[in-house]
Amino acid sequence: MKKKVLLMGKSGSGKTSMRSIIFANYIARDTTRLGATIDVEHSHVRFLGNLVLNLWDCGGQEGFMKQYFAQQRDNIFRNVEVLIYVFDVESQEMERDVHYYQSCLEALLQNSPEAKIFCLVHKMDLVAEEHRENVFKEREEDLIRLSRPGNVTCFRTSIWDETLYKAWSSIVTMLIPNVAALENSLSHFATVIEADEVLLFEKATFLVISHCQSKENRDSHRFEKVSNIIKQFKLSCSKLGAKFQSMEVRNNAFAAFIDTFTSNTYVMVVMSDPTLPSEATLVNIRNARKYFEELENPNNIAMNHQNHMFH
């Protein structure tokens, strides 16, 4: 199942850097060596096995942008599932940025009227921390107004912190066809094993694709922080010729387990009882694997019933 995703925005706005971090295992400091995208770069990213993201990274130089709305209009904007438009928060040409954004909306309305729209207000690390919330809120209000009568979802992002993972996790999760069934099953799993929290990560990108929790947690960015930390740890392992498979963290307040789950996911289970034997949780994870493997294939959902999920 292929889903066409357009990644657009002015040249230098940070499109290729974020794509390289999420899908090509770059770290932020290495993106400085990336050159400008010429015309359109196509990449097919396999996600959760049967879902393939057909990612079109469109160069943002003015000459290319004009071609997209003229000679290449039908080719670029036909059969689009998602438009991700990236705005550089410090752009000195906001009027031109807005013009191209609205041209994209117009082309989508003609060619892919059901496409979902996301705007990333990017490079937020360049804004003083105390001003970030207000700056983003102003930009978000402007973009919502400019996008009418359509709907747009906005995120503030930076390659230097967890906000990039939060945005892309939200966008990609929306493309998963059976995400509701996945979330229901994960919630059931958490209840059965009495976990405080369970997270499901996509294996290649380590984006969070589903989660459930039974206890409040004050850190609203914890998922993306874990994604970032574990992904960097995985990269360090691979550089040493080692393969990351699982991790266990304990202190006097909780025990957390990260383990291979299905062929396309990792699972993280957080238990508030740190005295619980590791093997008890790991056995529960093993028992759930087969069910979630089948759930990833939508054709198998009808063949399974939640009551037979665990032993």
N, C-alpha and C positions, 0 to 999 in steps of 0.2 A: 504494500500500500504506500504510494508516493504522495507526499504533501509538498506543494510548491510554496517556498518561503522567500519573499523579496526582502533583501537587506539594502536599504537606500539611505542617502544623506549626502551632504556636501563632502567634497574631498578633504581629508584630514580630520573628519569628525570622529574617527576611531572605530569605524565599522570592521575593518579587517583585523584590527588588534583584538577586538572582543571575540570575533569568530575564531581566531587562532587560539585564544586562551580556552574557550569553551570546547572546541571540537578538535584542536590539533595539539593540545597539551603544551602550549607555550606558557611560560611564566611572564608576569607583567613586564619585567625589565628587559626581556628578550624581544619584545614587540617593537622596540626602537629601530631594529634593523629591517622591518617590513617596509617595502616600497608601496607607492600608490597603486591602487587597483586600476588596471587598464580595461576599459569597456566592462564586460561582465565575466566574473569568474564563477563557474559552476562547480558545485561539489555535492556529492550524494553521501549523506551521513546516515548510516543504519542505526536506528534507535529502537530499543526494545524488540529486537529481532525482526518483526514483520513490518514495522513502521520505518519508512525511509524519508528523511527530510531532503528534498530537492532544493538546495540553498543557492540562491542567485545573489551574489555579492556584486552590486552594481557600482562601478566607479563613479565618483561624484564630481569629476571635472565638468565645467560648464558645457564643453563640446559634447561630451557623452550624454549629459542630462537632456540636452535639446534633442538628441537622436532618440532617446527613450520615448519622448512624447510625440515624435514625428514618424520616421521610417520604421522604428522598432516597436511602436506602440502596442500593436496586437500581440506580438511575440512576447514582450516583457510582461504585459498585464493580464494575459489570458490565463485562466485556470489557477489563479492565486488563492491559496488558503489564508495566508498571513502576510501582511506588510509590517516590517519593522523599520521605522524611520528614525534615524539617529540625528539628534541636534547637538552640536557643540555648544555648551552652556556659555562659553566666552566668545562666541561668533560675533564678528563685527559687521556681518552682512545678514542680519536677521530677516530683513525684508525680502531678500532674495531666497533665503532658506524657506521662508513661509510660502513664497510663490511656487517653488518647486514641490513643496509638500502638498499644497492644494492642487497642483497639476496631477500629482500621483493619485489623490483622492478622486479627481474627476475621471482619470483613466480607469481606475478600479471600478468606479460606478458603472462605466460602460461595458467593461470586460469581465469583471469578477465581483458583482454586487454583494455577494455573500462573504467576501473576504473580511477577516478580522484585522483591526488596525491597532498597532502598538507604537507609542513614541517613547524613545529613550532620551532623556535629558542627560547627556554624557559629559564626562570629565568634571564631575562635581567635586573632585578632590582639589580643583583649582579655586574653589569658592571657600572663603573662611568658614570654619565649622559652625560658628554661631549664626551665620547667615543662610546656610544651606536649605533649611526647611522653608524659609520665606521665599527664597529665590525659586525653589522647585514649585511651590504652591502657585506662585505668579505665572510661571511658564505653563504649568498644568492647566490653570484656568484659561489661559490664552489658547492653548491647543484644543481644549474641549470646545471652546467657542468657535474656533476656526474650522473644526471638523464637522460641525452641524450641517445637515441633519443626521449625519452618521455618528457612531460611537467610537471613542478612542480610550484606550487604557494607557496611562503614563507611568513610567518608572524613572527614578533618578539612579544613575549608574556611574561607576568608576572602575577601571581595571585594577585599582590598588586596594579594593576592599570587597566585602561580601555582597555588595549591592548588585554586582554584575550577575552573580549566581542566582540571586533572588529573582531578578527580572527574567532571565532565560528559563529558569525552572518553571515560573508561572506561564510563560508563553508555550513552552514545549508540552507541559502537562495538558494544556488545552487541546493539543493535537492528538493525544492518546485516545483511541476510539472507545475503549472500555474502562475509562478511568473511574467511573462511578462504582463499577463492580470491584475494581481493584481497591478503592478506598473502603468500601463496605467490608471486604474480606480482611483487609489489614486491621480494621477496627475490631472485627471478631477475633482475630488472632491475638491482638493485644489484650482483649478481655479474658480470653481463655488462659493465657499465661500470666495474667495479672501484672502486666508491664505498665510502668508509668508513661512510657512513650515508645513508639515504634516508627522508624523512618525507613523509606524505601528509596534507594539511590540507583540511577541508571549507571550501568557498569563502566562505560567508556568515558562519559563526561562527568560522572559523579553529581549530576543535577538531582535534586530532590523531586521525585515524581509523585509521592504520596506520603502521608504521615497521619498519625493519630496520637492523642495524648489524654491521659486521665487526670493529670495534675498540672496546675498552672506553672509556667516558667517565665521569669521576668525578662529573659533575654530573647527578644523577638527575632534576632538575627542569628540565633544559634545554628539553624539548619545550614545556612550558607557558610558560616564559619567552619563547621565540620566538613562541608564539601571541599572548601578551599584547603584546609589542613590535610585531609586525607589524600586529596588529589596530589598535593605536593609531595607527601610521603610516598605515594605510589611511584611518582616520577623518580624520587631518590632511590627507591628499591630497584627500579628498572635500570638505572645507570650503573648499579652494582651487579647487574645480572641476576637479581633476585625478583621473585614474583610475590606481590602482595596478595594475601588470601584472607587473613582475619586479624583482629586486634581486640584486646580486652583491657579496659581501664577500670580501676577500683580505687575508691577512697572510703572514708568513714561515713559518707552520705549516700553513695550509690555505686552500682556496678553497671558498666556499659559494654556491650558486645557488638562488634562490627564483623560481619561474616559474609562470605559468598552465599547468595540465596538461590536465585535462578541463573540460567546461563547469561541473562542480560542485566541482573541486578545484584546489589549488595543490600543487606538489611542491617539496621542498627536498633538494638533493643536496650532500653534503659530500665533498670530495676532499682527501686529505692531501698531494697534489702541487700546490703553489701555482703551479708553472711551467706546468701544463697549460693550453693555450689555451682560452679561454672557449667558442669555437665548437664544440670537440669535445664538450663536455658538453651544450651547448644543442642540437646536432644529435641526440644520443642521446635527449634529452627529447622532441624533436619526433617522432622515430621511434616512441617508445613511446605517444604520445598516442592514436592510433586504437585500439590494443588495449585501453587502459584505459577509453576511452569505451564500447566494447562491453561490457567487463566490468561496468560499472556497471548495465547492464541484464541481470538474471539470465537472461532468455530467450535471450540471445546467447552465454552461456558455452559451451554445448555445441557451438557452431559454430566455436569458436576452439581452437587448440592452442598450448600454451606454446612449442613449438619454432618456431612461426611468428611469435613475438612481436616480434622485432626484426630489422632487416636488418644 
